[in-house]
Amino acid sequence: MKGHAYTYKEEYKGGNVNMEYAKDEFFQVSYHTNLNRLEMKGESWTSKLWRRVKRHKLLTTTIVAFFTFAIVNVVMICSFMRILQSI
C-alpha cells in the first residue's frame, strides 16, 4: 500500500497500532498525501516559549519581578502626585 495514508482502523487490522501511535504522538511525524512523503510537524511559538521559561527559571522570575515592581512603582508615584495636588 505505498502512498496510502493509514488510519488507526486500517493499522489495527494489520496489527501495527503501536508504531502508528508512536509516529504520530512521540515523533511528531505525519504523512503528507499530496507530496507522498513523511513530514515533521513544526513546533508552535507558545511551546518554544514555554520550554525556554522552564529552562531559565531564575531569569524568568527576575524579569517578571522587575516588571511587577516597575508597575507598582509607577502606580505609587501617580498616587503620591494626586495626594500632593490635593493639598
N, C-alpha and C positions, 0 to 999 in steps of 0.2 A: 504494500500500500504506500508506495513512495509518493510524496507530495500531497498526502491526505492529512488534514488536521484531525487528530484523535480527540474524542470526547472521553469522559470518565467511564461512561457505559461501554463504549467500544473497547477501552483498555481493560475493563473488568472482565469482559468476555475473553480477552487474550491473557489475562492473569498478570498484567504488569501495572497495577494500580499504584503501587508504592513509588515506582520510578517516575510516573507522570506527576504525582503529587510532589515529589522532591524537585522535579524540574520546574514546576510552576511556582511553588511556595518558597523553597530554600534558595535555589539558584537564580530565581527571578528571570527565567528564560521562557519565551513564548514563541510559538510558530507563526510566522507571517505568511499567510496563504498566497498573497499576490506575488511576493518575491521568492517564495518556495525555499525559505531558509529560517533558521532559528535566530532570534534576536534577543539581546539583553534588554530588560526594562530599565529605563532611566530612573535615577533616584530624585525624588522631589526636593525642592528647596527647603521645605519645612523639616524633612527628615535629616538633611545635611546640617541645618541649623541646630536641631535638637541633639545630633551626635556631637557637634562642637561644644554645645553647652555642657553636655555630660562629661566631656573630656577635660574641659577647662573650668572646673567648678569655682576655684578661688578667683580667677579673673572675672568670671561672670558675676559672682557675688559682689566683688569690688565695684564693678561698673554699675550694677543695679543700685547698690548703696549710695554711690556718688550721685546718680540722677535723683534718687529719692531725697537725699539731703539737700540737693540744689533746689528742688521744687519746694520743699518745706522752708528753706531759707528765703526764697522769693515771696512766698505767702506771708511769712512773718514780717519781712521788711515792708510789704504793702500794708499789712495790718498796723504796724508801728507808724507808718506815714499817716494813715487815717486818724489814729489817735492824736498825733501831733497837730493835724489840721483842725481837729475839733476843739483844741484848747484855745 
